[in-house]
Amino acid sequence: MPNQGLSWMSASCLLACLVVAACEDPWRGRGAGELAARAGGLVPPPVAAAAAYRTVGLGTLGGPASAAVDLNAAGQVIGDSTPPGSLEQHAFLWHHGIMTDLGTLGGQSSHAADINAAGQIAGDSHPPGDSTSFFDLHAFLWQDGTMVDLGTLGGTGSYAIGINAAGQVVGYSYLPGGNTSHHAFLWQDGAMVDLGTLGGPSSYPTSINASGQVVGWAHLPDDSQHAFLWQNGAMVDLGTLGGSQSYATDINAAGQVIGYSQLPGNLAYAPFLWQDGSMTSLGSLGGTFSWPTDINAAGQVVGFSYLPNNSSYHAFFWQSGEMVDLGTLGGSSSLAAGINAAGQIIGNSFLADNATERAFLWKDGVMVDLGTLGADWSFAYAINDLGQGAGFSADGVHPYAHAVLWTPGGCTTQVTVGPVVQLWPPDHAMRSFRLSDCASAGDSCGGSVDIDARGTITSIFSDEPEDAAGAGDGHTVGDIAITGTSSFSLRSERQGRGNGRVYGVSFAVTDGDGTTTQTATCHFAVPRDRSGSSAVNDGASSGYTVNCLRPQP
């Protein structure tokens, strides 16, 4: 699920934060914890260019803006986008190059929050009516093309935070009485369960694991807030590191909980790991505030921590009792947004100008700039176990940002051959074609491929010979002409007493690096007669093959 370290980017402000053309500072519109003074003079870690990654623009739903917030291991990406003629946002699902509008519950807008491995999506949307108020949103579950309203706990609004592999949805809902308090809920099998509080008025969930354990924070009777773990119908107070407040941000499959807590004196916050009933401080990078954002199945933790000056912060990686400073891309500050099972970390960092922000990938001591859609900045939200990242970027063309998928290892070209092209009537005419007339191509990153630009004809065969004297084909020659790398002409003729004529056009399509990745063959046929019966392919051995440029006679 998307990490809670970026939870300040709420549904109500997500797309508003994408207006980048008029923003001097790409951090504008974000939480106070992300606004740091621009301090220079830091020595960056090793930084590599994103040569092994491709930045794929996911487009929009027809409007000006989009942003991706999460993705699963199948490469299904969710986020929000504006439909045509509107600045209201709709949740979307993107897969294999297609962005699908998930619609709404009947109202003005919707927001995607989380997606599980099965492609079920949790989020919130306005129900029927004209309201655009945050307090009127309802949590939803989307699956198989249908958006289901999960209802509320009696108040006007509810909001989904996450969904696990079992389809259990966690979120929070306002209670009756004027939306003054809200409780965490767990929705499953059509019912919304109130998870309660730690004795105070409100609770807020941040994550759910595969076992249905829920973490977050809740008010105590004295109105202080403590991290909680909810399991087996009970909410457990996880305590603090000696201060008054604590907040849980994530939980992994093993039930290890991360969060941050005030220290004695309440003047500093430290990240913690809670397991087996004990809360342990993860330390800091020298400052007085640290926030863990994500934990993987191995118990590796990432987040950000302020430096001793408390004016800049760095992404960190924690494991086995040691917190590692991941550095920056040359600027003063960075934060880690997520970590996958392989220990690959995605996040965001300022460049050396301390004004431009870039998404990064960190692995084995090297921070890689993931690049942009063509302009100067990008922002990452989540990473999956394939090493793919999701976020958004300016592209230098549109005034709003667009959703992005960063995918490793380049993209494999995928060719789709169309049905057999029928040549009729058999009037001896040469008919001209391009590869796009019989095939199309895309890539595994979801991008489109110009098959006429990337494709090269390697050979064309006819299963009937040229100039078969007396065989009824008009004694023609030059029935095949390869006129360019992806263009060709074929004669619409066949032996009058045969079983029809078949041409096979073989070609190769290359990826962006010029490496051949797939070959295929299109077929063209001249039927025997008007009955519509298919021509029989007798193979190249029954006719002849042209495998070089051959001009049309």
N, C-alpha and C positions, 0 to 999 in steps of 0.2 A: 504494500500500500504506500501511497505517497507519504514522505516523512513529515513529521509535525514540526520540524525545525523551520519550515517555511509556511507554517499555518497562518502567519500574519497576512499572507496573500489570500484574503478571503474571497468568497464568491462574488461579493458585491463590488470588489475593487479590481478583480483580476484583469478584465479587459480594459478598464480605465487606465491601468498601469502600463498598457501597451502603446499609448500615444507617445511616441518617441521623438517625432520630428521637432516638437517644440520644447522638449525637455533638455535642459542643460546637463542635468545629472541623472543617469540611468537608474539610480537608487530612489529617485523621487517617488513618493506615494507609498513607500514601504514602511515597515515598523521602525520605531525608534531604536530598537536594538541593532538595526542594520545601518544606521547613519553614523559613520565614523569619520573623524578628522583625517585629512589626507597627509599622512606622515611618510616621508621618503627615506632614502638611505638604507633600505633593507636589502640584504643579499638574497636573491631568489634561488630556489632549488634548480636542479637541472630541468630545463624546459624543452620539449620537443614539439615540432610542428605536427599537425594532425594528418599526416600523409596517409596513414592507414585507416582513416575515418572518412566517411562521406556525410555531408550535411544535406539532408533531404527536406525540402520545404513541403509541408503537408497541405498548403493552400488554405482556403476558407470555405464556409458554407455559402458563399456568394457575396458576403459583406466584406468590410475592410480589414477585419482583425481576427486572429485566432491565437490560442495558446494551448500547448499540451501540458498536462499535469501528471500523467502516470502512464505506464505501459506494463503488459504482462510478458511472460516468457515466449509467447507466440508472436510477439511484435505487434499486438493490437494496442493502439494508442488512444487515449481518451483526453478530452479537454473541452474547451469552450470556444465558440466562434460566433460571429455575427452573421445572421442571414441577410439576404438582399434587402437593401433599403431600410436597414434598422441598425441601431446600436444596442438593442437588447441581445443578450447572449443566449445561445442554445448549446446544450451539451452535444458532443460529437464522438463517434467511434471511427477511427481511421485504420484501415488494414489493406495491404496490397494495393496501395495507390488510390483507394476509394474512401472519401470522407462521408460518413452517414450522419445525417441530422437525427438525433434521438427524439426531437420534438419536445413537447412540454406536457404537463398534466392538464392542459387546457388554458393556461394563463399565458403570461408575457414572456417568461424566460425559464431557463433551466441551467444547471451547473453540474458537471461530472466531478466526482470526488475520488473514486477508487474503482479498480477492475480486478477481478480474480482470474485464475487460470482458465476457467470455463467461459470467460467472456461476459460474465454477469457484471453489471455496472451499478454502483450506488451513487446517488447524488441528491439534489434537491431542485424543486421546480415550483413555480406558481400554479395553483389550481385555477379552475375557470374564474374569470373575472378580470377587471382592469387594474388590479393592484400590482404595483411594482415594489412594494415594501418588503424589506428583509424579513419582517416579523410574520409575513403571510406565506413564506415558502413552506413546502412539505417535502419530507424525505421521500425518495423513490428508489425502486429496484427496477432496472431495465434488463430484460432478457428476451431473446428470440423475437425482437421487434416490438415488444410491448413494454410500456412504462407503467408500473404499478405504484399507486399512492400508498405509502406506508402509514399514513395518518399521523396523529399527534397523541400526546399524553393529556389532552384536554385544553391546551392553549391553542393559540392561532398558528404557531409555527413549529416545524421540526426540521432537522438537518442531519444528513448522513455524513459520516466521517470515514468509514471503512467497511470492507466486506471481506470475509475469509473464504477459503476454498469450499466450505459447506454451504455458502450462500447466506450465512448469518450477517446481518447488517447492524453496525453499531453507529450511534449518533446521539443527539440530544434533542429534547423537546421542551418547549415552554409548558408550564402548568396553567390551570385555570386561575384567573384572578389578575389579569392585566399584564401578563408577560413579565413579571418581576422576578421570577425564579425559573430555572430550568434543570431538568434531570437527564442524566445519561440513560439511554435505552438500548436494549438488544432486541432486534426484530428477527423472528424466525417462524416459518410455517404459518404465516398470516397473522401473527400476534406480536404486539409491541410490549415488551416487558420493561417496567420502570426499575432501574438499577439502584435507585435511592441515592442517599448522600452519606456523609460521615457525621450527620447530626445537624448540619447547617442547611441553608436554603437551596443550594445549587450543586450540581456536579457536571463535569465535562469529560467525555472520553476522548482518547487520542489514538488508540490502536486496539486491534483484536488479532489474536493468533488463530492457528488452525484448530486448536482445542476449544475455542470459544472463550478463552480468558481475555478480559478487557482491562485496560489500564487507562488512567487519566488523573484528574484531580477533583477534589470535592471540598466543600466548606465544612468546617467543624462548628460546634455550637458557638464558639467565640468569634466566628467569622474568619478565622485563619483558614488557610488552604493546605491540604496535604495530598500527596500522591496516593492513589489507591490501586489495588488489584481486585477485580471482581471475578469470582469463580464459584461454581457450585451454589449459586443463589445468594452469596454473601459478599459484601464489600469489605475489604481488609485495608486498614490504615497502614501504609508503608513507613510512616514516621518521617524523620528528617535527619540531617547531618548535624543537628544541634541547634539549628535556627528555628524560626517560626513557620516557614513556608517550604513546601516542596511540590514538585509537579512531575508526573511521569509522562514521557514522550513516546515510548515505543516498547514493544515486547516481542521476543522471538519465539520460535516453536518450542524451545526448551523451557519457556516460562521466565527467562531472564528479562528483567525490566530495567530500562534506563530512564533517566530524567535529570532534574537539577534541583538543588536544595540550598536554602540559606544556611550559612555556617553560624556558629555562635556569635552573637552580637548583631546579626542580621545585616551586616555591611558588605557581605560577599556571597555569591552563589557558586557552588561547585557541582559539576556533573557527578551522577552516581550510577552504580550498578547494583541492583537489588536481586538477590537470589537466595533461596533456602532460608528466608526470614531475616537476612542480614543486608544492610545498606552500606556500600563501600564507596568512598570518594575516589574519583578517577584523576584527581589533581587538576592542574591548570597549566597554562603557558605563562603564568606570572601575573595576570590581571585578576580582577575581582568578579568577573562574570564569565561563565562558560555554559554552553548549551549543547547537549548531545542530540543529534537528529535521527540517527538510524543505528540499528544493530542487526547483524546477520546471524545465521544459524550457528556459526562458530563462536559467537560471543564477541566479535570484533565490533568496535564502536567508532562512529565518526560524528563530527560536529564542528563547532568553532569555539575558540577561547580568546579572550582579550589578552594582550601583551601587558608587560608591567606599566606601560604608559596609560593604559585604559582608553586610548584613543584609536587604536587599531587592533584588529583581531585576525587570527589565522585559523584555517581549517586544521583539524587534528584527526589523528588515527590512534586509537587506543587498543592494545591487546596485552594480555598477560601482565598487567600492572604497569605498563609503560605508555605514556602519552607522547606521540611523535608529532612534531610541528611539520605540516606539509608545505609550508611556505606559501608563496604567491606566484603569479605570472609577472612579477616585477613591481607590482604596486604595494600599497600599504596593507591591504586587507583581503581576506578570502574566507569562504565558508564551505564546508562539505555538506552536500545535500543527501547523499545516499551511498550505500555500499552493497555490492552483490555477494553471492556465495564464493566467488573467486577472489574476493578482496579488492576488486576494482572500485574506485571511489569517484563519484561525480560531484561536481560543485561549481562554484563561481568565484572569480578573483578579479581584482582590479589590475589593469596593466600599469606600466610605469608612469603614465600620466595621471594616475589616481582619479581618473574621470571615466575611463572606458572599462566596461565590465565584460568578461568573457567566461563562457562555460569551459570547464576543464575536466579531464580524466586523469586520475593519479593511480599509478600501479608501480610497485617495486622501486620506489624512490624517484620516479620521473613524473612530472606534471606536464600533461599534454594540452595545449590550447586546441579546443575542438572547433574553433572557427565560427563563422557566421553564414548567413544567407547572402552576403555580399556587402553589407554595411559594416559598422564598426563594433557592434555589441551583440551579445547573446546571453541567455540565462537558462540554466539547466534545473530541472525539478527532480527527475527520477532516473534510475538505472535498473535494467533487468539482468538476469543471469546469462544472457547472450552478450552482455557488454554494450547493449544499445541504450542510448540515453534519450530523454524527451524533455522538451522545453520550448523556448520561443526565441526569435531573433528579429532584428531589423534587417531589411534587405536593400535599403538604399533607393527603393523605387516607390514603395507605398508609405503613407504617413503613419501607418500602424504596423505593429509586429505581426509575424506569422508563426504558427506552430512549426516545430522542428523535430525530426528524428535524426539522431547521430547514430550511424551504424558502422561497425568495424569491418576491416578486411576488404573494403571495396564492395562492389555489387556484382552478382552473377547475372549475365544476360539470359533472359528467358524468351524463347521464340514460340509463337502459336501459329500453326499452319491452318489456313482456312479450308473450306470444302473444295472439291475439284471444280475448277473453272471450266464451264462448258463453252466451246467454240462452235457457233452455229449462225448462219448456214455455212456449209462447206463450199464457199464460193471462190476459193483459191487466194483470197485476200490475206495479206500479212497484217496481223493485228499487234499493236504495240502495248507493252506492259512494263510495270515496275514491280519490284518485290512487294511493295505495299498493297498491290492488287490481289495478292494471294496469301500474305502472311502479315503478322504484326509482332512487335517485340516490346518487352518491358524489362525491368530488372528486379532483383530480389529485395531491393530497398524501396520498391514501390514507385520508382521513377519511370517515366516514359522513355523509349528509345526510338529514334528516327531510323527505321529499318533501311530506308533508302540511302541514308548517310553512312550507316554502320555496316550495311550488308554488302557482300561481294559474291557475285555469281561464280561458281567454280566449274559447273558444267551443265549442259542441257542435253537430254537424250530424247529420241523418238523411237517408239517401238515398231515403226514402219520405216523401211529404207527410203532414201531420197530417190526420185526419178525411177520408180519401179515401173519400167516400161510395160504398157499394156495392162497395168493393174488398176486402172481407173482413177489415178490421182492426178490426171492432167499432165503427166510427164513434167512435173515441176521440180526445180532445184532451188537450193537456198531456202529450205523450209524453216530453218532456225537461224536467227541472227542475234548475237550478243552485242548490243550496241553501246554498252557502258558497264560500269561496275555493278549497277543494280537495275539496268534496263535491258529489255530484250523484245524480240518480235517473233511470233509463231504464225505459220500458215494454217489457215482454217481449211484443211483438206484432209481426206483420208482415202484409203483404197475402197473402191466402190463395193467390192465383194468380200471385204474383210470384216473384222469384228469391231471396227472403230479404231481410232488412233489416240494414243496417250503420249503426252510430252511430260518429262520430269525435269524440273528446274531445281538444281541443287545449289545451295549457297551457304555461306558462313557469316555469322554476325559477331562483331567484336565488341569488347567492353571499352570503357573510356581510355584505358591504358594501351589499347591497340592489340590486346591479346585475344585470340580466337577463343570463344567460350562455348559456342553452340553451332552445330550445323543442322540443316534440315532440307527437305525437298518438298516443293509444291508440285501439284499435278494439274495439267490442263488436258481436256479431252474433246475430241471431235467424234460425236456419236455416229453410229453406223447409219441410222436413218431417223425419221421424224418421230418414231414411236417413243422416244425418250429413254430407251434402254441404255444402260451405261456402257461405255467403251471398255473393252477388256485390255488390261495392261499385260502385254506379252514380254515386257522387260527390254532393257537396252540391247541385249544380245540379239534381239530380233530385228533391230534397226541400226541406228548409228548414234554417236555422241559427238557433240561439239564442246570443247573445253578451253576455248580461248576466244578473244574478241573476234567477231566475224560480222562485218557490216552487212546491212540488208541489201540484197541485190536490186 
